[in-house]
């Protein structure tokens, strides 16, 4: 089937797009967009891939579900567009960046500026029904995003993976720690951030690792 996604990703994932589970998933998602309000807008489902082509990936941040409120989700985990209130987890991410590397908190939550530098902001599930968290889980997206992580793990090296919270950690279990840097902590949500997200220094550790391997570090501004 023809999926509108960055050409490099398309060639890497071509096999997935033809699999039975993905064809069923595509049919489900198409029907959902017809019958309900679904986020993100259809044209932005693969936004994280389009803004961060396979060959550019240096860092992967794994989220769970898109935001399910109006105007929030735009295809990048944790990110919202300009003019949208910054969600609590992202506020905590910005707080940790400020305490870790001294970068002041930005006025908006649009992380496209990270994606364009090689940060793949990957949700495990790429669509959601309005106001219904988790409504598109277990429909096939998780298998698809597992295959994305598997490709990156096997075909690239020296990627930094951020696994925040039990869900992301489980999803990243198979990552080869001898080839990549895996940074784990609790989730940045207000429920858990004070139990080990604050002070994890993941952003400086990431950049130190990239620099040590001759890779341009990320400007976390």
C-alpha positions in Angstrom: 0.0 0.0 0.0 1.1 3.6 -0.5 2.0 5.3 2.7 3.0 9.0 2.6 6.2 8.9 4.5 9.8 10.1 4.0 11.4 8.1 1.2 14.3 6.7 3.3 11.9 5.4 5.9 9.6 4.1 3.1 12.3 1.9 1.7 13.3 0.7 5.2 9.7 -0.1 6.2 8.3 -1.2 2.8 8.0 -4.8 4.0 5.9 -3.7 7.1 3.4 -1.8 4.9 2.6 -5.0 3.0 2.0 -7.2 6.1 -1.5 -8.3 7.0 -1.5 -6.6 10.4 -0.6 -3.2 8.8 -3.3 -3.5 6.1 -5.8 -4.2 8.9 -4.5 -1.3 10.9 -4.7 1.1 7.9 -8.3 0.0 7.3 -9.2 0.6 11.0 -7.5 4.0 11.0 -9.3 5.1 7.8 -12.7 4.1 9.2 -11.9 5.9 12.5 -11.1 9.2 10.7 -14.4 8.9 8.8 -16.5 8.2 11.9 -14.8 10.1 14.7 -12.5 13.0 15.6 -9.0 11.5 15.5 -5.7 13.1 16.4 -3.3 14.0 14.9 -4.7 15.2 11.6 -4.3 12.5 9.0 -1.5 14.4 7.1 0.6 14.4 10.3 0.4 10.7 11.4 4.0 10.2 10.1 5.3 13.7 11.0 8.1 12.4 13.2 9.5 10.3 10.3 9.1 13.1 7.8 11.0 15.6 10.0 13.7 13.1 11.0 14.6 10.8 8.0 16.3 7.4 8.8 19.8 8.6 7.9 19.5 11.6 10.3 18.5 9.7 13.5 20.8 10.3 16.4 18.4 10.2 19.3 15.1 8.4 19.9 12.6 9.5 22.5 9.8 7.0 23.0 6.3 8.2 24.0 3.1 6.2 24.3 0.0 7.8 22.8 -0.6 11.1 20.9 -2.3 13.9 23.0 -6.0 13.5 22.7 -7.1 17.2 23.2 -8.0 19.6 20.4 -5.0 21.1 18.6 -2.4 19.4 20.6 -1.1 16.3 18.7 1.0 16.9 15.6 2.8 13.6 15.2 5.7 14.1 17.6 5.7 12.6 21.0 5.6 15.2 23.9 5.4 18.1 21.4 2.6 20.6 20.8 2.4 23.4 18.3 3.0 27.1 19.1 0.1 28.7 20.8 -1.0 25.5 22.6 -0.5 25.3 26.3 2.7 23.3 27.2 1.5 20.0 28.7 2.8 19.1 32.3 5.2 16.4 31.2 6.8 18.7 28.7 7.1 21.4 31.3 9.0 18.9 33.4 11.3 17.9 30.5 12.1 21.6 30.0 12.8 22.0 33.8 15.3 19.1 33.7 17.0 20.6 30.6 17.3 23.9 32.4 18.8 22.3 35.6 21.0 19.9 33.6 22.5 22.2 30.9 21.3 25.7 31.8 19.0 26.3 28.8 16.1 28.5 29.7 12.6 27.1 29.3 11.2 28.0 25.9 7.9 29.8 25.5 6.3 27.1 23.3 6.3 23.4 23.2 6.9 22.7 19.5 9.8 20.2 19.3 10.2 20.3 15.5 13.4 22.1 16.2 14.7 18.9 17.9 13.4 16.6 15.1 15.2 18.6 12.4 18.5 17.9 14.3 18.0 14.1 14.3 15.7 13.5 17.3 13.0 10.9 16.4 10.0 11.7 18.6 8.3 8.4 18.4 5.0 7.5 20.0 4.3 3.8 20.3 0.7 4.4 19.0 0.4 7.0 16.2 -3.3 7.9 16.4 -5.9 8.4 19.1 -9.6 9.2 19.3 -10.4 12.6 20.7 -10.6 12.6 24.6 -10.1 8.8 24.7 -6.5 8.0 25.8 -5.4 4.7 24.6 -8.3 4.2 22.2 -6.0 3.1 19.3 -3.8 0.8 21.3 -3.5 -2.9 20.4 -4.6 -2.3 16.8 -1.2 -2.8 15.2 0.6 0.5 15.8 2.8 -1.1 18.5 4.0 -3.8 16.1 4.8 -1.2 13.5 6.8 1.0 15.9 8.6 -2.0 17.3 9.8 -2.7 13.8 11.0 0.9 13.6 13.0 0.5 16.7 14.3 -2.8 15.5 15.5 -1.3 12.2 17.3 1.5 14.0 18.8 -0.9 16.5 20.2 -3.3 13.9 21.2 -0.9 11.0 22.6 2.0 12.9 25.0 2.6 15.8 25.6 5.1 18.5 22.0 6.2 18.8 20.9 7.6 22.2 17.5 6.1 23.3 15.5 7.9 26.0 13.2 5.4 27.8 11.1 7.3 30.3 8.7 5.2 32.4 7.9 1.5 32.4 6.1 1.5 29.1 9.0 2.9 27.1 11.5 0.7 29.0 9.6 -2.4 28.0 9.4 -1.2 24.4 13.2 -0.7 24.4 14.1 -4.0 26.0 15.7 -5.5 22.8 18.0 -2.5 22.1 21.6 -3.6 21.9 23.4 -1.7 24.7 26.8 -2.5 23.3 26.0 -0.4 20.1 23.8 2.3 21.5 23.3 4.4 24.7 20.1 3.6 26.5 19.1 6.2 29.2 16.3 5.1 31.5 14.3 6.9 34.3 10.8 7.3 35.5 8.4 9.2 33.3 8.4 13.1 33.4 4.7 13.2 34.3 3.8 15.2 37.4 3.0 11.9 39.1 6.5 10.5 38.9 9.0 13.2 37.8 10.2 13.9 41.4 11.0 10.2 41.9 14.0 10.2 39.5 13.3 12.1 36.4 14.5 15.4 37.9 18.2 15.1 38.2 18.7 12.3 35.6 20.9 14.5 33.5 19.9 12.6 30.4 20.4 15.6 28.1 24.0 16.3 29.0 24.7 12.5 29.1 23.3 12.3 25.6 25.4 15.1 24.2 28.6 13.9 25.9 28.0 10.5 24.3 27.3 11.9 20.8 30.4 14.2 21.0 32.6 11.3 22.2 31.5 9.4 19.1 32.2 12.3 16.7 28.5 13.1 16.3 27.2 16.7 16.4 25.3 17.1 19.7 21.7 18.3 20.0 20.9 21.9 20.8 18.1 21.3 23.3 16.9 24.9 23.1 
